[in-house]
């Protein structure tokens, strides 16, 4: 029977990632424990408003974190409340980022009592075990059956610190290699080295967010970003970019710095040069993450390091205005509503399901001078999906209980997804020397999973490609 895998999230959609690797009857580990967004739910009834852990945590010996996005780590407070008392394993960069993510999650979802938050974060830090990339780590089990588990983190190229997990499970001479992809990035994600395939997998648990799509390449998407910014600023209104605080915000800053550096004195709009274009980052959490990203420069890719050696600052250039305090945020929203000043605003959340971007949308979405650039996946049931679907036909979106007509322009920047597309996912499998006999597709909608399933069967025709 063992090892087996039970999925507690990211099965019927792309959020709430949580997977239990059952080593034997007495021992298991969790890979991720994330929040659900929009209309997505788990098999055991968890959803964005039903977050309690419904499965038994008694056999769970450890939590293994692939990366620090909230849909992969946001239910950790509930996991601890359910009685989990084991270690949390993650990569070294994720060990820096995880306390920040959970501090914000606790303040938003539980309490703003400073002493309680500090106590919780202290508990989290005491549980974190930072593991260097490409190094085997033994996970202690109960020892009742003689089963052994070793894990290894390998760069996934999704966000800083992201990893796919190789699990070596077995006893005696019988060992099985189970790989959890987490979220895989594309081959040219800014700041990050591209993911390389593992040598071997007997079972692969593979994300499929964009299993039915192909992304633009880096040059195409940078050209598209330049073209869209120029197009949107013709009416001299604000450009709103909903973006996750960790990963997407830093990628966008990196690409905007490149555009400003390359086209500095050229006109981006009438009377406005690229070097005078203001970039507003309105997210205290994103600003803290950006500081940590700068601290973790040794983990950047070769291109980013070359820019640093040339004296450039891809995440801290002079055109950036950072906003932290809530009052400054409200003042900025009010100012832009009155003036429609041409600028770019980057604010969380990426699916418009909360955070400061909602106030910008409420103030500006009915103004025809405003433009909205969606730079990532919009889950079903989120305001972002509604804006994406009905914005081009001047429909409406409900924000905080009120309907707003979408008069703003709405554009999709698909190439800026931090997720691998269909061909990159297939290459990840194709690059394995010893290919899996079983592939379990998670973290995608039905259409994406089905398309990826068919593409994979051409590469591994003998494998059992499952949609759990």
PEPEGI-V364229 format. One record per helix or strand of 2 or more residues. SS is the DSSP state (h for helix, s for strand). FROM is the first residue (numbers start at 0). LEN is the number of residues. If there is no record, write none. Layout:
SS&FROM&LEN ; SS&FROM&LEN
This chain:
s&3&6 ; s&17&5 ; s&27&4 ; s&59&5 ; h&69&4 ; h&75&6 ; s&86&5 ; h&91&18 ; h&113&14 ; s&127&4 ; s&136&2 ; s&147&8 ; s&162&9 ; s&173&7 ; s&202&5 ; h&217&18 ; s&237&5 ; h&247&15 ; s&266&3 ; s&271&2 ; h&273&3 ; s&278&4 ; h&283&12 ; h&296&3 ; h&301&8 ; s&319&4 ; h&325&14 ; s&342&5 ; h&356&8 ; s&370&4 ; h&382&11 ; s&395&4 ; s&401&4 ; s&408&4 ; h&413&3 ; h&421&9 ; s&437&5 ; h&445&14 ; s&463&4
